[in-house]
Amino acid sequence: MNETTIIRFHELGGPDVLRYEKAPMPEPGPGEMRLRVEAIGVGFGECLYRMGHYLYETKLPSSLGNHAVGTVEAVGPGVEEPKVGERVSLIPSFLMNRYGVYAEHAVVPASAWAPYFPSLSLEENASLWMQVTTAYGALAHYGKVAGEDTVLVIPASGGVGMAAIQTCKKAGATAIGVTRSRGKADEIKRIGADHVIITDEENLADRVREITGGKGVRLVFNGLTGDVMNTLADVASPGGTIFMFGGIGGKPTPLPFHHIIGKGVRIQGYTLYELTYHAENLPAIRRYVSEGVREGHYTANVGKVFGFREMVDVHRYLEAGDMAGSVVVRV
């Protein structure tokens, strides 16, 4: 076999710009490995990259994706692990404008390897490392979540939100999950939330004050934009931190000045790439996640599975914004 199929786009735009193309079989260079890709974890960030609205410049033509599961077919000079023939997952730790995994075969940095857990399904392995690493960085690495904490997770129904709840429970903390509709509340409760607030039916601030006895929460893990920021700052305890890990909704987000000044509430923008772009952080992430899986805290929350030839539909689904759990593509 001397060629493979990749998904690329040559112009910025909607899902229809994605193209299936034949390409020469890629060969790994120094520090790289080639995977036969088996499953791809996908997320809304890839839609933003495709549209030219991501954290860094979109370079055309480009592929997409940085978390997947595959079997190592070849390694470049200087690579000692993983070994050829080993099945691995990937920690999202490389730029999509240089590497991509939307392909049948992909070359990526060997440093991105992560253990594949036989106790989890292929789809769970494909999505686990994006979900848990995002939650770990904010809540454990920066937030130092501990047993005495109460943490507000909003929204809690996506894969990252569910991983945040599981991260709270790993630390022994109390987790409050927030969702709009009752239909997702049972699943949020099932994966470990101590309380679930349904904003279509309940007042968010009143319920948090009721749950915490008026003390508020030290940590907020938030992926929403808009006026909700004022409410989150209101229910944060003095000196509390609101981690902004996403931009769902794309709305103007007023700064809650009164609470920042009056209570010393901190708002910290965060992406997992702050940690994963630095290879020295990856061993600690591997240890933390492996421990969590071994102890039964983490089982990735897969909501919907697509086929490789359905990637245009995958991006449409992501843009609709009504996911419950993560989205995985089987190759």
GIKA-V921933 format. One record per residue. RES is the residue in one small letter. D_LAST is the distance of its C-alpha to the last C-alpha in whole Angstrom. Layout:
# GIKA-V921933
RES_D_LAST / RES_D_LAST
This chain:
# GIKA-V921933
m_17 / n_18 / e_16 / t_12 / t_11 / i_11 / i_12 / r_15 / f_18 / h_22 / e_24 / l_24 / g_24 / g_22 / p_19 / d_19 / v_20 / l_16 / r_16 / y_13 / e_15 / k_15 / a_16 / p_18 / m_16 / p_17 / e_20 / p_20 / g_24 / p_26 / g_25 / e_21 / m_18 / r_15 / l_12 / r_9 / v_7 / e_5 / a_5 / i_7 / g_11 / v_12 / g_16 / f_19 / g_20 / e_17 / c_19 / l_22 / y_21 / r_20 / m_24 / g_26 / h_27 / y_25 / l_27 / y_27 / e_27 / t_24 / k_24 / l_24 / p_22 / s_19 / s_15 / l_14 / g_13 / n_15 / h_13 / a_10 / v_10 / g_10 / t_12 / v_15 / e_16 / a_19 / v_21 / g_24 / p_27 / g_29 / v_26 / e_27 / e_24 / p_21 / k_22 / v_20 / g_18 / e_18 / r_15 / v_15 / s_14 / l_15 / i_18 / p_18 / s_21 / f_21 / l_21 / m_19 / n_21 / r_21 / y_18 / g_14 / v_11 / y_9 / a_8 / e_7 / h_10 / a_12 / v_16 / v_17 / p_20 / a_21 / s_23 / a_20 / w_19 / a_19 / p_19 / y_17 / f_19 / p_19 / s_21 / l_18 / s_14 / l_11 / e_11 / e_14 / n_14 / a_11 / s_14 / l_17 / w_18 / m_18 / q_20 / v_23 / t_23 / t_24 / a_27 / y_28 / g_29 / a_31 / l_32 / a_33 / h_33 / y_35 / g_36 / k_37 / v_37 / a_39 / g_40 / e_43 / d_41 / t_40 / v_37 / l_36 / v_32 / i_31 / p_29 / a_28 / s_25 / g_22 / g_20 / v_23 / g_26 / m_25 / a_24 / a_28 / i_29 / q_28 / t_29 / c_33 / k_33 / k_32 / a_35 / g_37 / a_38 / t_38 / a_35 / i_36 / g_33 / v_33 / t_31 / r_33 / s_32 / r_33 / g_30 / k_28 / a_31 / d_31 / e_27 / i_29 / k_32 / r_30 / i_28 / g_31 / a_33 / d_37 / h_37 / v_35 / i_37 / i_36 / t_37 / d_38 / e_40 / e_42 / n_43 / l_41 / a_44 / d_46 / r_43 / v_43 / r_46 / e_47 / i_44 / t_46 / g_49 / g_50 / k_48 / g_45 / v_42 / r_42 / l_38 / v_36 / f_32 / n_32 / g_29 / l_31 / t_33 / g_37 / d_40 / v_38 / m_39 / n_43 / t_42 / l_40 / a_43 / d_45 / v_44 / a_43 / s_46 / p_48 / g_46 / g_43 / t_40 / i_37 / f_34 / m_32 / f_28 / g_27 / g_29 / i_28 / g_30 / g_31 / k_35 / p_38 / t_38 / p_42 / l_43 / p_45 / f_48 / h_50 / h_48 / i_47 / i_51 / g_52 / k_50 / g_48 / v_45 / r_42 / i_39 / q_37 / g_34 / y_31 / t_27 / l_25 / y_25 / e_29 / l_28 / t_25 / y_26 / h_29 / a_28 / e_31 / n_29 / l_26 / p_28 / a_30 / i_26 / r_25 / r_28 / y_28 / v_25 / s_25 / e_28 / g_27 / v_25 / r_27 / e_30 / g_28 / h_28 / y_24 / t_21 / a_19 / n_19 / v_16 / g_17 / k_14 / v_11 / f_9 / g_6 / f_5 / r_8 / e_10 / m_11 / v_14 / d_15 / v_13 / h_16 / r_18 / y_18 / l_18 / e_21 / a_23 / g_23 / d_23 / m_21 / a_22 / g_19 / s_16 / v_13 / v_10 / v_6 / r_4 / v_0
